[in-house]
Amino acid sequence: MTNKSTGDFYIGQSSNLSARFINYYNVSYLASKGNLIICRALIKYGYSNFSLKILEYCDKSVLLEREQYYLDSLNPPYNILKLAGSSSGFKLSEETKKKIRKAAPLSL
């Protein structure tokens, strides 16, 4: 997903694209994921300021490997975590948690 206003982009993977799209077009889902930069950006800039490009179709058995390849080679600004498929070890600071609570509820 690329922000047409800023050029920033996000790399993600899914074994169920329709479910992924349904989530990203659900304001409640976006608001519940307020700690994800891409969700906040979608809310801030609006859907019309984003474009979506499918980089590759692949077998489920190599999804993580391929996502990691794109994370490593493209270094997407909206991806905080640089390890494919994992939020292991990631902790929000107390200041960030306060900002998220203060900003909720979010709406488009």
Secondary structure as GFF3:
##gff-version 3
##sequence-region A 1 108
A	DSSP	beta_strand	2	3	.	.	.	ID=ss1
A	DSSP	alpha_helix	17	24	.	.	.	ID=ss2
A	DSSP	alpha_helix	27	32	.	.	.	ID=ss3
A	DSSP	alpha_helix	37	45	.	.	.	ID=ss4
A	DSSP	three_ten_helix	47	49	.	.	.	ID=ss5
A	DSSP	beta_strand	50	51	.	.	.	ID=ss6
A	DSSP	three_ten_helix	60	62	.	.	.	ID=ss7
A	DSSP	alpha_helix	63	74	.	.	.	ID=ss8
A	DSSP	alpha_helix	94	103	.	.	.	ID=ss9
###
